[in-house]
């Protein structure tokens, strides 16, 4: 497999490995916190940024567009910071990108609303999300590859799981905070200033993350060994075209299936199915706790039984089990089912897409040789978000031929099947039962 190609130097001890692993997990936590904060908070606060007489579908579209524009910036950032990470090192890129998205998060929390700036408030919000998305890409292209490169082979699945739980852990913090504010603050107080609190917390978390990463050690000899005559991005798209296309198809499929649960589910519950924001937050809290457990379980299973084998099976779970859960959710809500039943179905739809995240992080990094790992992983992961990130467009287009609330099912099934096809054509990066590891030349095709 590709990762052992540049082994950690003897200068990197166990304490450094653990610190790097914590840094990768912290990076995923802060990144997910900043990325998904609008998708989770704004359904309850969108009246601050829009006139009250807009139709529900238009309000839902505005809400999801504010999330989507941040995803558009991430592919741009993956090219910039992925290339820099392979050239100048993982740690410097982590610090540069970290300060960028931390400051942007603070600026979003200071924005005025529709009453002061009209639609200009949403326009500035969108611009800041775009800039923040560019910087956030560095949080994938630098600290995560470094943590996995420094992890011992037998612990790589565990480290991937630890990094992966950063995402649901951030959802847990956001929604616990949101649920508490909705219970304590009057509605007018939440709309005028309460929604800002999670963004200010995101700024504080970003500063804490940067303070931690100052102590992470990167081996200079490993960075020197990675460097070649060509720019990493050029090498990636000349020598490894088939590989990057395969990874793109994989991530595109995964995100088509996952965006509906991670990003659109709160909007679907609150703005389309007329459920309460408290129910949505409760679903996110319970789902986040379950996701943390399941991510670690699947990460261990992938280490033991093979990552490709696990991901192939889970792709079918996404297509059919999660797709079915969304259908049941809509039917139950429209039929006036008990709140506990709606919440249970929503938790299933929330948890299953996030469960293989730790396996995916390791699998994608193992696919690329060291000289282009940050570029390949960052670009493959982020460019795979572009088409799924435009899900508001696909949902509105599908609503012309079917009810809007059922449109996510089409994207979920399509994404799961695309992910299955991409994984099936790829190699096993953790060949269980083989005495010798697969080297980079055998993985990169």
C-alpha positions as a Markdown table, in Angstrom:
| # | Residue | x | y | z |
|---|---|---|---|---|
| 1 | Unk | 0.0 | 0.0 | 0.0 |
| 2 | Unk | 1.1 | 3.6 | -0.5 |
| 3 | Unk | 1.5 | 5.0 | 3.0 |
| 4 | Unk | 4.5 | 3.0 | 4.2 |
| 5 | Unk | 6.5 | 4.3 | 1.3 |
| 6 | Unk | 7.9 | 7.1 | 3.4 |
| 7 | Unk | 8.3 | 5.6 | 6.9 |
| 8 | Unk | 8.4 | 7.9 | 9.9 |
| 9 | Unk | 11.9 | 8.9 | 10.9 |
| 10 | Unk | 13.4 | 7.7 | 14.2 |
| 11 | Unk | 13.0 | 11.3 | 15.3 |
| 12 | Unk | 9.3 | 10.8 | 15.4 |
| 13 | Unk | 8.4 | 9.0 | 18.7 |
| 14 | Unk | 5.2 | 7.6 | 20.0 |
| 15 | Unk | 4.3 | 10.8 | 21.7 |
| 16 | Unk | 4.7 | 12.7 | 18.4 |
| 17 | Unk | 2.5 | 10.1 | 16.7 |
| 18 | Unk | -0.2 | 10.5 | 19.3 |
| 19 | Unk | 0.0 | 14.3 | 19.1 |
| 20 | Unk | -0.3 | 14.2 | 15.3 |
| 21 | Unk | -3.3 | 11.8 | 15.5 |
| 22 | Unk | -5.0 | 14.2 | 17.9 |
| 23 | Unk | -4.1 | 17.1 | 15.6 |
| 24 | Unk | -5.8 | 15.2 | 12.7 |
| 25 | Unk | -8.9 | 14.6 | 14.8 |
| 26 | Unk | -9.0 | 18.2 | 16.0 |
| 27 | Unk | -8.7 | 19.3 | 12.4 |
| 28 | Unk | -11.7 | 17.2 | 11.4 |
| 29 | Unk | -13.6 | 18.5 | 14.4 |
| 30 | Unk | -12.9 | 22.2 | 13.6 |
| 31 | Unk | -13.4 | 21.7 | 9.9 |
| 32 | Unk | -16.8 | 20.0 | 10.3 |
| 33 | Unk | -17.8 | 22.6 | 12.9 |
| 34 | Unk | -17.2 | 25.4 | 10.5 |
| 35 | Unk | -18.5 | 23.7 | 7.4 |
| 36 | Unk | -21.8 | 22.4 | 8.7 |
| 37 | Unk | -22.6 | 25.2 | 11.2 |
| 38 | Unk | -24.9 | 27.0 | 8.7 |
| 39 | Unk | -26.7 | 23.8 | 7.7 |
| 40 | Unk | -27.5 | 23.0 | 11.3 |
| 41 | Unk | -28.1 | 26.5 | 12.8 |
| 42 | Unk | -29.6 | 28.5 | 10.0 |
| 43 | Unk | -32.8 | 26.5 | 9.6 |
| 44 | Unk | -33.8 | 27.9 | 13.0 |
| 45 | Unk | -32.4 | 31.4 | 12.3 |
| 46 | Unk | -33.0 | 32.0 | 8.6 |
| 47 | Unk | -35.7 | 34.6 | 9.4 |
| 48 | Unk | -32.8 | 36.9 | 10.4 |
| 49 | Unk | -31.4 | 36.9 | 6.9 |
| 50 | Unk | -34.6 | 36.7 | 4.8 |
| 51 | Unk | -38.0 | 38.4 | 4.5 |
| 52 | Unk | -40.8 | 36.4 | 6.3 |
| 53 | Unk | -43.1 | 36.0 | 3.3 |
| 54 | Unk | -40.9 | 33.7 | 1.2 |
| 55 | Unk | -42.2 | 30.2 | 0.3 |
| 56 | Unk | -40.8 | 27.3 | 2.3 |
| 57 | Unk | -39.0 | 25.8 | -0.7 |
| 58 | Unk | -37.3 | 29.1 | -1.5 |
| 59 | Unk | -36.2 | 29.5 | 2.2 |
| 60 | Unk | -34.9 | 25.9 | 2.1 |
| 61 | Unk | -33.0 | 26.7 | -1.1 |
| 62 | Unk | -31.4 | 29.8 | 0.4 |
| 63 | Unk | -30.4 | 27.9 | 3.5 |
| 64 | Unk | -28.7 | 25.1 | 1.5 |
| 65 | Unk | -27.1 | 27.5 | -0.9 |
| 66 | Unk | -25.2 | 29.2 | 1.9 |
| 67 | Unk | -23.9 | 25.7 | 2.8 |
| 68 | Unk | -23.2 | 24.8 | -0.8 |
| 69 | Unk | -21.1 | 27.9 | -1.6 |
| 70 | Unk | -18.6 | 26.9 | 1.0 |
| 71 | Unk | -18.2 | 23.6 | -0.7 |
| 72 | Unk | -17.5 | 25.3 | -4.0 |
| 73 | Unk | -14.4 | 27.0 | -2.4 |
| 74 | Unk | -13.0 | 23.7 | -1.1 |
| 75 | Unk | -11.9 | 22.3 | -4.5 |
| 76 | Unk | -10.0 | 25.6 | -5.2 |
| 77 | Unk | -8.3 | 25.3 | -1.8 |
| 78 | Unk | -7.5 | 21.6 | -2.3 |
| 79 | Unk | -5.4 | 22.5 | -5.4 |
| 80 | Unk | -3.6 | 25.3 | -3.6 |
| 81 | Unk | -3.0 | 23.8 | -0.2 |
| 82 | Unk | -2.6 | 20.2 | -1.5 |
| 83 | Unk | 0.2 | 21.2 | -3.8 |
| 84 | Unk | 1.8 | 23.3 | -1.0 |
| 85 | Unk | 1.5 | 20.5 | 1.5 |
| 86 | Unk | 3.4 | 18.1 | -0.8 |
| 87 | Unk | 6.0 | 20.8 | -1.5 |
| 88 | Unk | 6.7 | 22.8 | 1.7 |
| 89 | Unk | 5.3 | 20.4 | 4.3 |
| 90 | Unk | 2.1 | 19.5 | 6.1 |
| 91 | Unk | 2.5 | 21.6 | 9.2 |
| 92 | Unk | 3.1 | 25.0 | 7.6 |
| 93 | Unk | 0.0 | 24.5 | 5.4 |
| 94 | Unk | -2.0 | 23.5 | 8.4 |
| 95 | Unk | -1.1 | 26.8 | 10.2 |
| 96 | Unk | -1.8 | 29.0 | 7.2 |
| 97 | Unk | -5.2 | 27.5 | 6.4 |
| 98 | Unk | -6.1 | 27.3 | 10.0 |
| 99 | Unk | -5.7 | 31.0 | 10.6 |
| 100 | Unk | -7.7 | 31.7 | 7.4 |
| 101 | Unk | -10.9 | 29.7 | 8.3 |
| 102 | Unk | -10.7 | 30.8 | 12.0 |
| 103 | Unk | -10.9 | 34.5 | 11.1 |
| 104 | Unk | -13.6 | 33.9 | 8.5 |
| 105 | Unk | -15.7 | 32.1 | 11.1 |
| 106 | Unk | -15.5 | 35.2 | 13.4 |
| 107 | Unk | -16.5 | 37.5 | 10.6 |
| 108 | Unk | -19.6 | 35.5 | 9.9 |
| 109 | Unk | -20.6 | 35.7 | 13.5 |
| 110 | Unk | -20.5 | 39.5 | 13.3 |
| 111 | Unk | -22.8 | 39.9 | 10.2 |
| 112 | Unk | -25.9 | 42.0 | 10.3 |
| 113 | Unk | -29.2 | 40.7 | 9.0 |
| 114 | Unk | -31.9 | 41.4 | 6.4 |
| 115 | Unk | -33.3 | 44.3 | 8.4 |
| 116 | Unk | -30.0 | 46.2 | 8.1 |
| 117 | Unk | -28.5 | 45.1 | 4.8 |
| 118 | Unk | -31.4 | 43.5 | 2.9 |
| 119 | Unk | -30.3 | 40.7 | 0.6 |
| 120 | Unk | -26.7 | 42.1 | 0.9 |
| 121 | Unk | -26.4 | 40.2 | 4.2 |
| 122 | Unk | -26.9 | 36.9 | 2.4 |
| 123 | Unk | -24.5 | 38.0 | -0.3 |
| 124 | Unk | -21.7 | 38.8 | 2.2 |
| 125 | Unk | -22.4 | 35.6 | 4.1 |
| 126 | Unk | -22.0 | 33.7 | 0.8 |
| 127 | Unk | -18.7 | 35.4 | 0.0 |
| 128 | Unk | -17.3 | 34.7 | 3.4 |
| 129 | Unk | -18.4 | 31.0 | 3.1 |
| 130 | Unk | -16.6 | 30.8 | -0.3 |
| 131 | Unk | -13.3 | 32.2 | 1.2 |
| 132 | Unk | -13.7 | 30.0 | 4.3 |
| 133 | Unk | -14.2 | 27.0 | 2.1 |
| 134 | Unk | -10.9 | 27.7 | 0.3 |
| 135 | Unk | -9.0 | 27.8 | 3.6 |
| 136 | Unk | -10.8 | 24.8 | 5.1 |
| 137 | Unk | -9.5 | 22.6 | 2.3 |
| 138 | Unk | -6.1 | 22.9 | 3.9 |
| 139 | Unk | -7.5 | 21.1 | 7.0 |
| 140 | Unk | -7.9 | 18.0 | 4.8 |
| 141 | Unk | -4.8 | 18.3 | 2.6 |
| 142 | Unk | -2.2 | 18.6 | 5.5 |
| 143 | Unk | -2.9 | 17.4 | 9.0 |
| 144 | Unk | -4.9 | 14.2 | 8.0 |
| 145 | Unk | -2.2 | 12.8 | 5.7 |
| 146 | Unk | 0.5 | 13.6 | 8.3 |
| 147 | Unk | -1.4 | 11.8 | 11.0 |
| 148 | Unk | -1.9 | 8.7 | 8.9 |
| 149 | Unk | 1.7 | 8.8 | 7.6 |
| 150 | Unk | 3.1 | 8.8 | 11.1 |
| 151 | Unk | 0.7 | 6.1 | 12.4 |
| 152 | Unk | 2.1 | 2.5 | 12.7 |
| 153 | Unk | 0.6 | 0.1 | 10.2 |
| 154 | Unk | -1.3 | -1.9 | 12.8 |
| 155 | Unk | -2.9 | 1.3 | 14.3 |
| 156 | Unk | -3.8 | 3.0 | 11.1 |
| 157 | Unk | -7.4 | 2.0 | 11.2 |
| 158 | Unk | -7.7 | 3.2 | 14.8 |
| 159 | Unk | -6.1 | 6.6 | 13.9 |
| 160 | Unk | -8.5 | 6.9 | 10.9 |
| 161 | Unk | -11.4 | 6.2 | 13.2 |
| 162 | Unk | -10.2 | 8.8 | 15.7 |
| 163 | Unk | -9.9 | 11.4 | 13.0 |
| 164 | Unk | -13.3 | 10.4 | 11.6 |
| 165 | Unk | -15.2 | 10.9 | 14.9 |
| 166 | Unk | -14.2 | 14.5 | 14.8 |
| 167 | Unk | -17.1 | 15.1 | 12.4 |
| 168 | Unk | -19.9 | 13.7 | 14.5 |
| 169 | Unk | -18.3 | 15.1 | 17.7 |
| 170 | Unk | -18.6 | 18.6 | 16.1 |
| 171 | Unk | -22.3 | 18.0 | 15.2 |
| 172 | Unk | -22.8 | 16.9 | 18.8 |
| 173 | Unk | -21.4 | 20.1 | 20.2 |
| 174 | Unk | -23.2 | 22.3 | 17.7 |
| 175 | Unk | -26.6 | 20.8 | 18.3 |
| 176 | Unk | -26.3 | 20.5 | 22.1 |
| 177 | Unk | -25.5 | 24.2 | 22.1 |
| 178 | Unk | -28.3 | 25.0 | 19.7 |
| 179 | Unk | -30.9 | 22.9 | 21.6 |
| 180 | Unk | -29.9 | 24.7 | 24.8 |
| 181 | Unk | -30.2 | 28.1 | 23.3 |
| 182 | Unk | -33.6 | 27.3 | 21.8 |
| 183 | Unk | -34.8 | 26.2 | 25.3 |
| 184 | Unk | -33.3 | 29.2 | 27.1 |
| 185 | Unk | -33.5 | 32.1 | 24.7 |
| 186 | Unk | -36.7 | 33.8 | 23.5 |
| 187 | Unk | -37.2 | 33.5 | 19.8 |
| 188 | Unk | -36.5 | 37.1 | 19.2 |
| 189 | Unk | -33.2 | 36.9 | 21.1 |
| 190 | Unk | -32.1 | 33.8 | 19.2 |
| 191 | Unk | -32.8 | 35.5 | 15.9 |
| 192 | Unk | -31.1 | 38.8 | 16.8 |
| 193 | Unk | -27.9 | 37.6 | 18.5 |
| 194 | Unk | -28.2 | 34.0 | 19.8 |
| 195 | Unk | -27.4 | 32.4 | 16.5 |
| 196 | Unk | -24.0 | 34.1 | 16.6 |
| 197 | Unk | -22.8 | 32.2 | 19.7 |
| 198 | Unk | -21.9 | 28.9 | 17.8 |
| 199 | Unk | -19.8 | 31.0 | 15.3 |
| 200 | Unk | -17.9 | 32.7 | 18.1 |
| 201 | Unk | -17.4 | 29.3 | 19.6 |
| 202 | Unk | -16.0 | 28.1 | 16.2 |
| 203 | Unk | -13.5 | 31.0 | 16.3 |
| 204 | Unk | -12.4 | 30.0 | 19.8 |
| 205 | Unk | -12.0 | 26.3 | 18.7 |
| 206 | Unk | -10.0 | 27.4 | 15.7 |
| 207 | Unk | -7.6 | 29.3 | 18.0 |
| 208 | Unk | -7.3 | 26.3 | 20.4 |
| 209 | Unk | -6.6 | 24.0 | 17.4 |
| 210 | Unk | -3.8 | 26.2 | 16.1 |
| 211 | Unk | -2.2 | 26.4 | 19.6 |
| 212 | Unk | -2.3 | 22.6 | 19.7 |
| 213 | Unk | -0.8 | 22.2 | 16.3 |
| 214 | Unk | 2.2 | 24.4 | 17.1 |
| 215 | Unk | 3.6 | 21.4 | 19.0 |
| 216 | Unk | 3.0 | 18.8 | 16.2 |
| 217 | Unk | 6.3 | 17.5 | 14.8 |
| 218 | Unk | 6.8 | 16.9 | 11.1 |
| 219 | Unk | 9.9 | 14.9 | 9.9 |
| 220 | Unk | 11.9 | 17.1 | 7.5 |
| 221 | Unk | 13.5 | 14.0 | 6.0 |
| 222 | Unk | 10.1 | 12.6 | 5.0 |
| 223 | Unk | 9.2 | 16.0 | 3.4 |
| 224 | Unk | 12.5 | 16.0 | 1.4 |
| 225 | Unk | 11.9 | 12.4 | 0.2 |
| 226 | Unk | 8.5 | 13.4 | -1.1 |
| 227 | Unk | 9.7 | 16.2 | -3.3 |
| 228 | Unk | 10.3 | 15.6 | -7.0 |
| 229 | Unk | 11.2 | 17.7 | -10.0 |
| 230 | Unk | 7.6 | 18.5 | -11.0 |
| 231 | Unk | 4.9 | 20.2 | -9.1 |
| 232 | Unk | 2.8 | 17.6 | -7.3 |
| 233 | Unk | -0.4 | 18.7 | -9.0 |
| 234 | Unk | 1.2 | 18.3 | -12.4 |
| 235 | Unk | 2.5 | 14.9 | -11.5 |
| 236 | Unk | -0.9 | 13.9 | -10.2 |
| 237 | Unk | -2.7 | 14.7 | -13.5 |
| 238 | Unk | 0.0 | 13.3 | -15.8 |
| 239 | Unk | 1.3 | 10.1 | -14.0 |
| 240 | Unk | -1.8 | 9.2 | -12.0 |
| 241 | Unk | -4.8 | 10.3 | -14.1 |
| 242 | Unk | -6.6 | 7.0 | -13.8 |
| 243 | Unk | -6.1 | 7.0 | -10.0 |
| 244 | Unk | -7.5 | 10.5 | -9.4 |
| 245 | Unk | -10.5 | 9.8 | -11.7 |
| 246 | Unk | -11.2 | 6.6 | -9.7 |
| 247 | Unk | -11.0 | 8.5 | -6.4 |
| 248 | Unk | -13.2 | 11.3 | -7.8 |
| 249 | Unk | -16.0 | 8.8 | -8.7 |
| 250 | Unk | -15.8 | 7.2 | -5.3 |
| 251 | Unk | -16.0 | 10.5 | -3.4 |
| 252 | Unk | -18.7 | 11.9 | -5.7 |
| 253 | Unk | -20.8 | 8.8 | -5.1 |
| 254 | Unk | -20.3 | 8.9 | -1.3 |
| 255 | Unk | -21.1 | 12.6 | -1.1 |
| 256 | Unk | -24.2 | 12.3 | -3.2 |
| 257 | Unk | -25.5 | 9.8 | -0.7 |
| 258 | Unk | -24.2 | 11.5 | 2.4 |
| 259 | Unk | -25.1 | 15.2 | 1.8 |
| 260 | Unk | -28.8 | 14.4 | 2.1 |
| 261 | Unk | -28.2 | 13.1 | 5.7 |
| 262 | Unk | -25.5 | 15.5 | 6.8 |
| 263 | Unk | -26.6 | 18.7 | 5.2 |
| 264 | Unk | -30.2 | 18.5 | 4.0 |
| 265 | Unk | -31.9 | 16.4 | 6.7 |
| 266 | Unk | -32.2 | 19.4 | 9.2 |
| 267 | Unk | -33.8 | 21.5 | 6.4 |
| 268 | Unk | -36.1 | 18.7 | 5.3 |
| 269 | Unk | -37.3 | 18.1 | 8.9 |
| 270 | Unk | -37.8 | 21.8 | 9.9 |
| 271 | Unk | -38.7 | 23.7 | 6.6 |
| 272 | Unk | -40.3 | 21.0 | 4.5 |
| 273 | Unk | -41.9 | 18.5 | 6.9 |
| 274 | Unk | -42.8 | 21.2 | 9.5 |
| 275 | Unk | -41.1 | 19.5 | 12.4 |
| 276 | Unk | -39.7 | 21.6 | 15.3 |
| 277 | Unk | -36.1 | 22.8 | 15.4 |
| 278 | Unk | -35.8 | 21.0 | 18.8 |
| 279 | Unk | -36.6 | 17.7 | 17.1 |
| 280 | Unk | -34.0 | 18.3 | 14.5 |
| 281 | Unk | -31.4 | 19.1 | 17.1 |
| 282 | Unk | -32.3 | 16.1 | 19.2 |
| 283 | Unk | -31.9 | 13.9 | 16.1 |
| 284 | Unk | -28.5 | 15.4 | 15.4 |
| 285 | Unk | -27.4 | 14.9 | 19.0 |
| 286 | Unk | -28.5 | 11.2 | 19.2 |
| 287 | Unk | -27.2 | 10.5 | 15.7 |
| 288 | Unk | -23.8 | 12.1 | 16.5 |
| 289 | Unk | -23.4 | 9.9 | 19.6 |
| 290 | Unk | -24.3 | 6.8 | 17.6 |
| 291 | Unk | -22.0 | 7.8 | 14.7 |
| 292 | Unk | -19.0 | 8.2 | 17.0 |
| 293 | Unk | -19.4 | 4.6 | 18.2 |
| 294 | Unk | -20.1 | 3.2 | 14.7 |
| 295 | Unk | -17.2 | 5.0 | 13.1 |
| 296 | Unk | -14.8 | 3.4 | 15.5 |
| 297 | Unk | -16.4 | 0.0 | 15.0 |
| 298 | Unk | -16.2 | 0.1 | 11.2 |
| 299 | Unk | -12.6 | 1.5 | 11.4 |
| 300 | Unk | -11.6 | -1.6 | 13.4 |
| 301 | Unk | -13.5 | -3.8 | 11.0 |
| 302 | Unk | -11.8 | -2.3 | 8.0 |
| 303 | Unk | -8.4 | -2.8 | 9.6 |
| 304 | Unk | -9.2 | -6.5 | 10.3 |
| 305 | Unk | -11.2 | -7.6 | 7.2 |
| 306 | Unk | -10.1 | -5.1 | 4.5 |
| 307 | Unk | -11.1 | -1.6 | 3.8 |
| 308 | Unk | -12.3 | -2.1 | 0.2 |
| 309 | Unk | -14.4 | -5.1 | 1.2 |
| 310 | Unk | -16.1 | -3.1 | 3.9 |
| 311 | Unk | -16.7 | 0.0 | 1.7 |
| 312 | Unk | -18.3 | -2.1 | -1.1 |
| 313 | Unk | -20.9 | -3.5 | 1.3 |
| 314 | Unk | -21.5 | -0.2 | 3.0 |
| 315 | Unk | -22.1 | 1.5 | -0.4 |
| 316 | Unk | -25.1 | -0.8 | -0.8 |
| 317 | Unk | -26.3 | 0.1 | 2.7 |
| 318 | Unk | -26.3 | 3.7 | 1.7 |
| 319 | Unk | -28.2 | 3.1 | -1.5 |
| 320 | Unk | -31.0 | 1.0 | -0.1 |
| 321 | Unk | -31.2 | 1.3 | 3.6 |
| 322 | Unk | -30.6 | 5.0 | 3.9 |
| 323 | Unk | -32.8 | 5.6 | 0.8 |
| 324 | Unk | -35.5 | 3.6 | 2.4 |
| 325 | Unk | -35.2 | 5.5 | 5.6 |
| 326 | Unk | -35.8 | 8.8 | 3.9 |
| 327 | Unk | -38.9 | 7.4 | 2.2 |
| 328 | Unk | -40.3 | 6.2 | 5.5 |
| 329 | Unk | -39.4 | 9.5 | 7.1 |
| 330 | Unk | -41.5 | 11.5 | 4.7 |
| 331 | Unk | -44.4 | 9.1 | 4.8 |
| 332 | Unk | -44.4 | 9.0 | 8.6 |
| 333 | Unk | -44.2 | 12.8 | 8.9 |
| 334 | Unk | -47.0 | 13.4 | 6.4 |
| 335 | Unk | -49.2 | 10.8 | 8.1 |
| 336 | Unk | -48.8 | 12.5 | 11.5 |
| 337 | Unk | -46.8 | 9.7 | 13.1 |
| 338 | Unk | -45.6 | 10.0 | 16.7 |
| 339 | Unk | -42.6 | 12.3 | 17.2 |
| 340 | Unk | -40.5 | 9.4 | 18.6 |
| 341 | Unk | -41.0 | 7.3 | 15.4 |
| 342 | Unk | -40.1 | 10.2 | 13.2 |
| 343 | Unk | -37.0 | 10.8 | 15.3 |
| 344 | Unk | -36.0 | 7.1 | 15.2 |
| 345 | Unk | -36.2 | 7.0 | 11.4 |
| 346 | Unk | -34.3 | 10.3 | 11.1 |
| 347 | Unk | -31.5 | 8.9 | 13.4 |
| 348 | Unk | -31.1 | 5.9 | 11.2 |
| 349 | Unk | -30.9 | 8.1 | 8.1 |
| 350 | Unk | -28.4 | 10.3 | 9.9 |
| 351 | Unk | -26.0 | 7.7 | 11.3 |
| 352 | Unk | -25.4 | 5.2 | 8.5 |
| 353 | Unk | -23.8 | 7.6 | 6.0 |
| 354 | Unk | -21.3 | 8.9 | 8.5 |
| 355 | Unk | -20.3 | 5.4 | 9.8 |
| 356 | Unk | -17.6 | 4.5 | 7.2 |
| 357 | Unk | -15.8 | 7.9 | 7.4 |
| 358 | Unk | -12.8 | 6.6 | 9.3 |
| 359 | Unk | -12.3 | 3.8 | 6.8 |
| 360 | Unk | -12.7 | 6.2 | 3.9 |
| 361 | Unk | -10.0 | 8.6 | 5.2 |
| 362 | Unk | -7.4 | 5.8 | 5.5 |
| 363 | Unk | -8.4 | 4.1 | 2.2 |
| 364 | Unk | -8.1 | 7.3 | 0.2 |
| 365 | Unk | -4.7 | 8.2 | 1.6 |
| 366 | Unk | -3.4 | 4.7 | 1.1 |
| 367 | Unk | -4.3 | 4.9 | -2.6 |
| 368 | Unk | -1.8 | 7.7 | -3.3 |
| 369 | Unk | 2.1 | 7.7 | -3.4 |
| 370 | Unk | 3.8 | 10.0 | -1.0 |
| 371 | Unk | 4.9 | 12.6 | -3.6 |
| 372 | Unk | 1.3 | 13.5 | -4.5 |
| 373 | Unk | -0.6 | 12.2 | -1.4 |
| 374 | Unk | -1.9 | 15.5 | -0.1 |
| 375 | Unk | -2.7 | 16.8 | -3.6 |
| 376 | Unk | -4.4 | 13.6 | -4.6 |
| 377 | Unk | -6.3 | 13.1 | -1.4 |
| 378 | Unk | -7.3 | 16.7 | -1.1 |
| 379 | Unk | -8.3 | 17.2 | -4.8 |
| 380 | Unk | -10.0 | 13.8 | -5.0 |
| 381 | Unk | -12.0 | 14.4 | -1.8 |
| 382 | Unk | -12.9 | 18.0 | -2.5 |
| 383 | Unk | -13.6 | 17.8 | -6.3 |
| 384 | Unk | -15.9 | 14.9 | -5.5 |
| 385 | Unk | -18.0 | 17.4 | -3.5 |
| 386 | Unk | -18.7 | 19.7 | -6.4 |
| 387 | Unk | -21.6 | 18.0 | -8.1 |
| 388 | Unk | -23.2 | 16.7 | -4.8 |
| 389 | Unk | -22.7 | 20.1 | -3.3 |
| 390 | Unk | -25.1 | 21.5 | -5.9 |
| 391 | Unk | -27.8 | 19.2 | -4.5 |
| 392 | Unk | -30.2 | 22.2 | -4.2 |
| 393 | Unk | -30.2 | 22.4 | -8.0 |
| 394 | Unk | -30.8 | 18.7 | -8.4 |
| 395 | Unk | -33.5 | 18.6 | -5.9 |
| 396 | Unk | -35.4 | 21.5 | -7.5 |
| 397 | Unk | -35.0 | 19.9 | -10.9 |
| 398 | Unk | -36.3 | 16.6 | -9.6 |
| 399 | Unk | -39.2 | 18.4 | -8.0 |
| 400 | Unk | -40.6 | 19.1 | -11.4 |
| 401 | Unk | -41.4 | 15.3 | -11.8 |
| 402 | Unk | -41.9 | 14.2 | -8.2 |
| 403 | Unk | -42.8 | 15.7 | -4.8 |
| 404 | Unk | -40.0 | 17.8 | -3.4 |
| 405 | Unk | -39.8 | 15.8 | -0.1 |
| 406 | Unk | -39.0 | 12.6 | -2.0 |
| 407 | Unk | -36.3 | 14.0 | -4.2 |
| 408 | Unk | -33.4 | 13.2 | -1.8 |
| 409 | Unk | -34.0 | 9.5 | -2.3 |
| 410 | Unk | -33.0 | 9.7 | -6.0 |
| 411 | Unk | -29.6 | 11.2 | -5.1 |
| 412 | Unk | -29.0 | 8.8 | -2.2 |
| 413 | Unk | -29.6 | 5.7 | -4.4 |
| 414 | Unk | -27.5 | 7.1 | -7.3 |
| 415 | Unk | -24.7 | 8.0 | -4.9 |
| 416 | Unk | -24.6 | 4.6 | -3.2 |
| 417 | Unk | -24.5 | 2.7 | -6.5 |
| 418 | Unk | -21.8 | 5.0 | -7.9 |
| 419 | Unk | -19.7 | 4.5 | -4.8 |
| 420 | Unk | -20.1 | 0.8 | -5.1 |
| 421 | Unk | -19.0 | 0.7 | -8.7 |
| 422 | Unk | -15.9 | 2.9 | -8.0 |
| 423 | Unk | -14.8 | 0.8 | -5.0 |
| 424 | Unk | -15.3 | -2.4 | -6.9 |
| 425 | Unk | -12.9 | -1.4 | -9.6 |
| 426 | Unk | -10.2 | -0.3 | -7.1 |
| 427 | Unk | -7.6 | -2.2 | -5.2 |
| 428 | Unk | -7.6 | -3.4 | -1.6 |
| 429 | Unk | -5.2 | -1.2 | 0.3 |
| 430 | Unk | -5.2 | -3.3 | 3.4 |
| 431 | Unk | -4.8 | -6.9 | 2.1 |
| 432 | Unk | -5.8 | -9.1 | 5.0 |
| 433 | Unk | -4.1 | -12.4 | 5.1 |
| 434 | Unk | -1.2 | -11.5 | 2.8 |
| 435 | Unk | 2.3 | -11.7 | 4.2 |
| 436 | Unk | 3.7 | -8.7 | 2.3 |
| 437 | Unk | 2.1 | -5.3 | 2.1 |
| 438 | Unk | 1.2 | -4.0 | -1.4 |
| 439 | Unk | 3.6 | -1.3 | -2.5 |
| 440 | Unk | 2.7 | 1.9 | -4.1 |
| 441 | Unk | 3.3 | 0.7 | -7.7 |
| 442 | Unk | 0.8 | -2.1 | -7.1 |
| 443 | Unk | -1.9 | 0.3 | -5.8 |
| 444 | Unk | -1.4 | 3.2 | -8.1 |
| 445 | Unk | -2.7 | 2.1 | -11.5 |
